[in-house]
Each structure stands twice: as structure tokens, then as C-alpha cells.
């Protein structure tokens, strides 16, 4: 999950014309929105769903010896 925050940055001391504050805020919002909306990480794919094959193999070996 991504958190979108808004902050101000110091203007660059350059001869380029800096975009207005509102335009810069809108641009930053959309940039962060697209990063958050199209994030390929899906944590539900990484959760464990139960014992794996090693645990099952160990359980079958111990139950067959009894």
C-alpha cells in the first residue's frame, strides 16, 4: 500500500522557469497516483497458505513408522 503525501520543495536557483505551485502540486499528485495505482507488488501472493511439501513429507514419514 502506498501513502501519498504532499510537501513543498525549494525552488531551483536556475535560469529555467519553474512551474507554478498549483501546476507542480497537480503534477506531483498524478505522478504519485500512477505509481500507487499501477504498483505491481501484490502482498496477497506472498502470504503462506499452510504447511508446505517438506512438512507433509515429514508428517508422512513419522506416521508410517508408528
VMD Tcl script that builds the backbone (N, CA, C; Angstrom):
set m [mol new atoms 198]
animate dup $m
set s [atomselect $m all]
$s set {name element resname resid chain x y z} {
  {N N UNK 1 A 0.844 -1.160 0.000}
  {CA C UNK 1 A 0.000 0.000 0.000}
  {C C UNK 1 A 0.889 1.223 0.000}
  {N N UNK 2 A 0.502 2.198 -0.734}
  {CA C UNK 2 A 1.306 3.415 -0.848}
  {C C UNK 2 A 0.609 4.558 -0.132}
  {N N UNK 3 A 1.410 5.446 0.404}
  {CA C UNK 3 A 0.892 6.639 1.065}
  {C C UNK 3 A 1.306 7.838 0.238}
  {N N UNK 4 A 0.330 8.644 -0.112}
  {CA C UNK 4 A 0.596 9.833 -0.905}
  {C C UNK 4 A 0.626 11.027 0.036}
  {N N UNK 5 A 1.737 11.731 0.026}
  {CA C UNK 5 A 1.867 12.917 0.854}
  {C C UNK 5 A 2.147 14.113 -0.029}
  {N N UNK 6 A 1.874 15.260 0.501}
  {CA C UNK 6 A 2.118 16.489 -0.231}
  {C C UNK 6 A 3.110 17.327 0.554}
  {N N UNK 7 A 4.041 17.899 -0.140}
  {CA C UNK 7 A 5.040 18.721 0.525}
  {C C UNK 7 A 5.514 19.804 -0.410}
  {N N UNK 8 A 6.207 20.743 0.148}
  {CA C UNK 8 A 6.741 21.810 -0.687}
  {C C UNK 8 A 8.222 21.579 -0.879}
  {N N UNK 9 A 8.720 21.988 -1.995}
  {CA C UNK 9 A 10.139 21.859 -2.262}
  {C C UNK 9 A 10.722 23.239 -2.505}
  {N N UNK 10 A 12.016 23.347 -2.300}
  {CA C UNK 10 A 12.664 24.638 -2.512}
  {C C UNK 10 A 12.858 24.862 -4.005}
  {N N UNK 11 A 12.667 26.067 -4.460}
  {CA C UNK 11 A 12.836 26.320 -5.891}
  {C C UNK 11 A 14.293 26.182 -6.309}
  {N N UNK 12 A 14.489 25.740 -7.519}
  {CA C UNK 12 A 15.832 25.558 -8.053}
  {C C UNK 12 A 16.361 26.919 -8.486}
  {N N UNK 13 A 17.567 27.237 -8.064}
  {CA C UNK 13 A 18.144 28.523 -8.452}
  {C C UNK 13 A 18.794 28.366 -9.825}
  {N N UNK 14 A 17.962 28.342 -10.824}
  {CA C UNK 14 A 18.399 28.122 -12.189}
  {C C UNK 14 A 17.698 29.161 -13.063}
  {N N UNK 15 A 18.136 29.299 -14.281}
  {CA C UNK 15 A 17.503 30.258 -15.181}
  {C C UNK 15 A 16.239 29.700 -15.829}
  {N N UNK 16 A 15.941 28.426 -15.582}
  {CA C UNK 16 A 14.721 27.849 -16.130}
  {C C UNK 16 A 13.518 28.427 -15.399}
  {N N UNK 17 A 12.408 28.477 -16.087}
  {CA C UNK 17 A 11.189 28.955 -15.434}
  {C C UNK 17 A 10.558 27.794 -14.696}
  {N N UNK 18 A 10.343 27.959 -13.422}
  {CA C UNK 18 A 9.740 26.919 -12.610}
  {C C UNK 18 A 8.222 26.954 -12.800}
  {N N UNK 19 A 7.566 25.775 -12.817}
  {CA C UNK 19 A 6.116 25.764 -12.943}
  {C C UNK 19 A 5.471 26.365 -11.702}
  {N N UNK 20 A 4.266 26.849 -11.875}
  {CA C UNK 20 A 3.576 27.462 -10.740}
  {C C UNK 20 A 3.333 26.422 -9.654}
  {N N UNK 21 A 3.083 26.864 -8.447}
  {CA C UNK 21 A 2.881 25.967 -7.318}
  {C C UNK 21 A 1.723 25.019 -7.540}
  {N N UNK 22 A 0.617 25.531 -8.076}
  {CA C UNK 22 A -0.555 24.685 -8.298}
  {C C UNK 22 A -0.264 23.640 -9.368}
  {N N UNK 23 A 0.359 24.043 -10.452}
  {CA C UNK 23 A 0.686 23.108 -11.519}
  {C C UNK 23 A 1.652 22.035 -11.012}
  {N N UNK 24 A 2.606 22.426 -10.211}
  {CA C UNK 24 A 3.565 21.468 -9.657}
  {C C UNK 24 A 2.868 20.493 -8.714}
  {N N UNK 25 A 1.934 20.978 -7.895}
  {CA C UNK 25 A 1.192 20.104 -6.982}
  {C C UNK 25 A 0.354 19.097 -7.761}
  {N N UNK 26 A -0.296 19.558 -8.827}
  {CA C UNK 26 A -1.117 18.653 -9.643}
  {C C UNK 26 A -0.234 17.600 -10.303}
  {N N UNK 27 A 0.890 18.027 -10.833}
  {CA C UNK 27 A 1.811 17.101 -11.482}
  {C C UNK 27 A 2.325 16.057 -10.491}
  {N N UNK 28 A 2.691 16.477 -9.295}
  {CA C UNK 28 A 3.183 15.538 -8.282}
  {C C UNK 28 A 2.083 14.570 -7.840}
  {N N UNK 29 A 0.840 15.071 -7.716}
  {CA C UNK 29 A -0.269 14.203 -7.331}
  {C C UNK 29 A -0.459 13.092 -8.357}
  {N N UNK 30 A -0.508 13.453 -9.639}
  {CA C UNK 30 A -0.733 12.449 -10.676}
  {C C UNK 30 A 0.438 11.482 -10.782}
  {N N UNK 31 A 1.641 11.954 -10.599}
  {CA C UNK 31 A 2.806 11.064 -10.635}
  {C C UNK 31 A 2.715 10.035 -9.512}
  {N N UNK 32 A 2.406 10.493 -8.304}
  {CA C UNK 32 A 2.289 9.584 -7.170}
  {C C UNK 32 A 1.073 8.672 -7.316}
  {N N UNK 33 A -0.001 9.203 -7.907}
  {CA C UNK 33 A -1.192 8.390 -8.129}
  {C C UNK 33 A -0.888 7.219 -9.055}
  {N N UNK 34 A -0.206 7.476 -10.167}
  {CA C UNK 34 A 0.103 6.407 -11.099}
  {C C UNK 34 A 1.080 5.401 -10.509}
  {N N UNK 35 A 2.014 5.863 -9.712}
  {CA C UNK 35 A 2.942 4.940 -9.059}
  {C C UNK 35 A 2.170 4.023 -8.113}
  {N N UNK 36 A 1.229 4.581 -7.357}
  {CA C UNK 36 A 0.457 3.779 -6.406}
  {C C UNK 36 A -0.568 2.891 -7.110}
  {N N UNK 37 A -1.205 3.390 -8.162}
  {CA C UNK 37 A -2.262 2.643 -8.830}
  {C C UNK 37 A -1.720 1.471 -9.640}
  {N N UNK 38 A -0.541 1.615 -10.200}
  {CA C UNK 38 A -0.003 0.566 -11.053}
  {C C UNK 38 A 1.204 -0.119 -10.427}
  {N N UNK 39 A 1.206 -0.194 -9.104}
  {CA C UNK 39 A 2.265 -0.874 -8.371}
  {C C UNK 39 A 2.106 -2.383 -8.585}
  {N N UNK 40 A 3.131 -3.067 -9.103}
  {CA C UNK 40 A 2.981 -4.489 -9.397}
  {C C UNK 40 A 3.033 -5.389 -8.157}
  {N N UNK 41 A 3.403 -4.873 -7.008}
  {CA C UNK 41 A 3.516 -5.690 -5.799}
  {C C UNK 41 A 2.127 -6.028 -5.269}
  {N N UNK 42 A 1.855 -7.314 -5.123}
  {CA C UNK 42 A 0.578 -7.772 -4.574}
  {C C UNK 42 A 0.877 -8.650 -3.370}
  {N N UNK 43 A 0.744 -8.112 -2.159}
  {CA C UNK 43 A 1.165 -8.868 -0.969}
  {C C UNK 43 A 0.366 -10.141 -0.754}
  {N N UNK 44 A -0.865 -10.227 -1.244}
  {CA C UNK 44 A -1.641 -11.439 -1.016}
  {C C UNK 44 A -1.023 -12.653 -1.719}
  {N N UNK 45 A -0.164 -12.433 -2.703}
  {CA C UNK 45 A 0.502 -13.540 -3.380}
  {C C UNK 45 A 1.665 -14.096 -2.568}
  {N N UNK 46 A 2.111 -13.368 -1.552}
  {CA C UNK 46 A 3.270 -13.778 -0.775}
  {C C UNK 46 A 2.918 -14.361 0.590}
  {N N UNK 47 A 1.635 -14.387 0.939}
  {CA C UNK 47 A 1.251 -14.939 2.229}
  {C C UNK 47 A 1.338 -16.451 2.178}
  {N N UNK 48 A 1.719 -17.046 3.302}
  {CA C UNK 48 A 1.767 -18.504 3.364}
  {C C UNK 48 A 0.352 -19.040 3.458}
  {N N UNK 49 A 0.104 -20.131 2.786}
  {CA C UNK 49 A -1.240 -20.700 2.748}
  {C C UNK 49 A -1.324 -22.012 3.525}
  {N N UNK 50 A -0.325 -22.352 4.253}
  {CA C UNK 50 A -0.353 -23.578 5.036}
  {C C UNK 50 A 0.984 -24.290 4.949}
  {N N UNK 51 A 1.040 -25.486 5.515}
  {CA C UNK 51 A 2.296 -26.225 5.502}
  {C C UNK 51 A 2.700 -26.603 4.080}
  {N N UNK 52 A 3.967 -26.568 3.831}
  {CA C UNK 52 A 4.489 -26.885 2.509}
  {C C UNK 52 A 4.792 -28.360 2.343}
  {N N UNK 53 A 5.396 -28.727 1.225}
  {CA C UNK 53 A 5.662 -30.138 0.945}
  {C C UNK 53 A 6.657 -30.784 1.911}
  {N N UNK 54 A 7.600 -30.035 2.438}
  {CA C UNK 54 A 8.559 -30.612 3.381}
  {C C UNK 54 A 7.860 -31.030 4.674}
  {N N UNK 55 A 6.926 -30.234 5.113}
  {CA C UNK 55 A 6.187 -30.561 6.339}
  {C C UNK 55 A 5.319 -31.800 6.115}
  {N N UNK 56 A 4.679 -31.890 4.949}
  {CA C UNK 56 A 3.851 -33.062 4.641}
  {C C UNK 56 A 4.704 -34.326 4.538}
  {N N UNK 57 A 5.880 -34.218 3.927}
  {CA C UNK 57 A 6.763 -35.379 3.808}
  {C C UNK 57 A 7.239 -35.842 5.184}
  {N N UNK 58 A 7.543 -34.921 6.043}
  {CA C UNK 58 A 7.971 -35.246 7.401}
  {C C UNK 58 A 6.843 -35.913 8.171}
  {N N UNK 59 A 5.607 -35.410 7.998}
  {CA C UNK 59 A 4.464 -35.986 8.696}
  {C C UNK 59 A 4.154 -37.393 8.199}
  {N N UNK 60 A 4.288 -37.637 6.911}
  {CA C UNK 60 A 4.006 -38.987 6.402}
  {C C UNK 60 A 5.083 -39.985 6.843}
  {N N UNK 61 A 6.341 -39.536 6.963}
  {CA C UNK 61 A 7.398 -40.419 7.448}
  {C C UNK 61 A 7.183 -40.786 8.905}
  {N N UNK 62 A 6.796 -39.834 9.727}
  {CA C UNK 62 A 6.606 -40.120 11.155}
  {C C UNK 62 A 5.335 -40.939 11.400}
  {N N UNK 63 A 4.298 -40.747 10.595}
  {CA C UNK 63 A 3.063 -41.501 10.795}
  {C C UNK 63 A 3.194 -42.923 10.262}
  {N N UNK 64 A 4.023 -43.167 9.249}
  {CA C UNK 64 A 4.182 -44.521 8.717}
  {C C UNK 64 A 5.058 -45.389 9.623}
  {N N UNK 65 A 5.909 -44.794 10.432}
  {CA C UNK 65 A 6.779 -45.563 11.321}
  {C C UNK 65 A 6.054 -46.001 12.589}
  {N N UNK 66 A 4.892 -45.405 12.909}
  {CA C UNK 66 A 4.147 -45.785 14.118}
  {C C UNK 66 A 3.307 -46.926 13.856}
}
mol reanalyze $m
mol bondsrecalc $m
mol representation Tube
mol addrep $m
